[in-house]
Amino acid sequence: MLCAGREQLCSRKRLCARGCVCPGLCVLQAVLRAMLLGRWLLPGASLAVGAGLGAALTARWQRGAGGTEVAEGLLGRLPVVPVVAAAAGPPAPTEPARTELTKYGLPGLAQLRSRESYVLCYDPRSRSALWVVEQLNRETLSGSSDRTACDFQEDDSVHEYHRATNADYRGSGFDRGHLAAAANHKWSQKAMRDTFYLSNVAPQVPHLNQNAWNNLEKYSRSLARNNKNVYVCTGPLYLPRMEADGKMYVKYQVIGKNHVAVPTHFFKVLILEKESGEIELRSYVMPNSPVDEKIPLERFLVPIESIERASGLLFVPNILKRTSSLKAITAGNKR
């Protein structure tokens, strides 16, 4: 059971008793705290995660065995680096000359799509991606690609039964929120255009999309300018919350005739590859609701384990196949 008093919980429409300025933020903190204490574990289910832990946590793990697998498209175009097996599964052999993009592994297996600028794992049930992985550096952020020359379009590689359309979003009250951001890929007009496939989009509250989430995307780009590479994995979450009967439910809205799922939250995992060779991990969760853009981004940092539990994905086992030491940054670190 949830070990937090109801007086501490926020609803989406009112502030909590502690004066929380972000709707839903306080309840997420309480749930994550309970989860980390081991008092509320639901095997196989999504676990609610927090944003804005009050203390700094630094974790280091030791390296595991390596592994590689074959990939195509963008994966084959990028520089030489073996790809790690997805979801920490058994590795498959491959030629040594492979992509940088999946150097630290793909966190799951389903309908993979390799584009000019990203790789995504599509979920035909939600009509959106489970996750999108992209590689950012000084080169990908440079160029003169024109966003106004891009239009949102259906992904015709997805069966018509399972794809979203522009009509689904029309009049819904939600933005078509990029998972791999268009501004991350100015290096190629085609790369930027690829980010406008609706398979790379999820219904996002306009205030979040245009403010706090946009700030997180900008921050990701700033890190890419100051590091060798930043690998970004972004995706939706569908988290439980307590209802009036005291029970936890996973509920989410769907929009349009194709029933496109509206996430309750979004995550973004940043793997920073420093010039020194050090690897740093930063992971964020934001609620899909209006968020005050003045709240520091560090308030939304969470332990990577919470995202792994909530999403059913694995990141750390794959990363550890490519590095001898991993440093995770969570809230409270002054960087």
Protein Blocks (a to p, Z undefined) as FASTA:
>chain_A
ZZbdfklpccfkbccfkopabghklmmmmmmmmmmnopaccehiacdddehiabdcdddd
ddddddddddehjlmmmccdddddehhiacddddfbdcfklmnopabdddddddfkbccd
ddfknopafbdcddddfklmgcjddfklpccdddfkbcfklcccfklmgonlpacddfbd
fklmmmbmklmmmmmpfklgccddfklmmmmmmmmmmmmmmmmmmcfbdcdddddddddd
ddfkopacdddddedjkopacdfbdcdddddddfkopacddddddddddddfkbcfklmg
ccfklmmmmnopafklmmmmmccbdcdddehiaZZ
